[in-house]
């Protein structure tokens, strides 16, 4: 909300002072605001998922995030149906958490 207020204030200032640059500055500021918002959402989701994986000993489905605690070490996810192996999941989650690879 604060970011929107800043963008609107800048837009009002820009349009008043530079009628030609006003729309351009609004466009640039809206793009910057979008990038910042996406970065904040990604960071929050990454922290939540990292905590979930750590709390459940990497027993989290790679595709849908379903908790696999209490299920066999090799089985298929009850939520999305993808087959999993707990040791393989652990290795892939560790790589993802450390930032060395993307999980598909």
C-alpha positions as CSV (number, residue, x, y, z in Angstrom):
1,X,0.0,0.0,0.0
2,X,2.8,2.3,0.9
3,X,4.5,1.6,-2.5
4,X,1.3,2.5,-4.3
5,X,1.1,5.8,-2.5
6,X,4.7,6.6,-3.5
7,X,3.9,5.8,-7.1
8,X,0.8,8.0,-7.1
9,X,2.6,10.9,-5.4
10,X,5.5,10.6,-8.0
11,X,3.0,10.4,-10.8
12,X,1.2,13.6,-9.6
13,X,4.5,15.4,-9.2
14,X,5.8,14.2,-12.6
15,X,2.7,15.1,-14.5
16,X,2.6,18.5,-12.9
17,X,6.3,19.3,-13.7
18,X,6.9,17.4,-16.9
19,X,3.8,16.7,-18.9
20,X,5.7,14.6,-21.4
21,X,7.7,12.5,-18.9
22,X,4.8,11.9,-16.6
23,X,3.4,8.8,-18.3
24,X,6.9,7.4,-18.8
25,X,7.8,7.9,-15.1
26,X,4.5,6.2,-14.1
27,X,5.3,3.3,-16.3
28,X,8.9,3.0,-15.0
29,X,7.7,3.2,-11.3
30,X,4.9,0.7,-11.8
31,X,7.5,-1.7,-13.3
32,X,9.8,-1.2,-10.4
33,X,7.0,-1.7,-8.0
34,X,6.0,-5.0,-9.7
35,X,9.6,-6.3,-9.6
36,X,9.9,-5.4,-5.9
37,X,6.5,-7.1,-5.1
38,X,7.5,-10.3,-7.0
39,X,10.8,-10.4,-5.2
40,X,9.1,-10.1,-1.8
41,X,6.6,-12.8,-2.6
42,X,9.2,-15.2,-3.9
43,X,11.4,-14.6,-0.9
44,X,8.5,-15.3,1.5
45,X,7.5,-18.5,-0.4
46,X,11.1,-19.7,-0.5
47,X,11.4,-19.2,3.3
48,X,8.1,-21.0,4.0
49,X,9.0,-23.9,1.8
50,X,12.6,-24.2,3.2
51,X,11.1,-24.3,6.7
52,X,8.5,-26.9,5.7
53,X,11.2,-29.1,4.2
54,X,13.5,-28.8,7.2
55,X,10.7,-29.5,9.7
56,X,9.6,-32.6,7.8
57,X,13.0,-34.2,7.1
58,X,12.6,-33.5,3.3
59,X,9.4,-35.6,3.2
60,X,7.7,-33.1,0.9
61,X,6.5,-33.8,-2.6
62,X,8.6,-32.1,-5.2
63,X,5.7,-31.3,-7.5
64,X,2.9,-30.2,-5.2
65,X,4.4,-29.7,-1.8
66,X,2.3,-32.4,-0.1
67,X,3.7,-33.7,3.2
68,X,4.8,-37.3,2.8
69,X,5.3,-38.0,6.5
70,X,3.9,-41.4,7.5
71,X,4.0,-42.7,4.0
72,X,6.4,-45.4,2.7
73,X,9.9,-44.4,1.6
74,X,9.0,-45.2,-2.1
75,X,5.5,-44.6,-3.2
76,X,3.4,-42.1,-5.1
77,X,2.1,-38.8,-3.8
78,X,-1.5,-39.1,-2.8
79,X,-2.1,-35.5,-3.9
80,X,-0.6,-35.3,-7.4
81,X,0.3,-39.0,-8.1
82,X,4.0,-38.4,-8.9
83,X,6.2,-41.2,-7.7
84,X,8.9,-40.4,-5.2
85,X,11.8,-41.8,-3.3
86,X,12.6,-40.2,0.1
87,X,16.4,-40.3,-0.4
88,X,16.2,-38.8,-3.9
89,X,13.8,-36.1,-2.6
90,X,16.2,-35.3,0.3
91,X,19.1,-34.9,-2.1
92,X,17.0,-32.7,-4.5
93,X,15.6,-30.6,-1.7
94,X,19.1,-30.0,-0.3
95,X,20.3,-28.8,-3.7
96,X,17.3,-26.5,-4.0
97,X,17.6,-25.0,-0.5
98,X,21.3,-24.4,-1.1
99,X,20.6,-22.7,-4.4
100,X,22.6,-25.1,-6.5
101,X,19.7,-26.4,-8.6
102,X,16.1,-25.9,-9.6
103,X,13.5,-28.5,-8.6
104,X,11.1,-29.3,-11.4
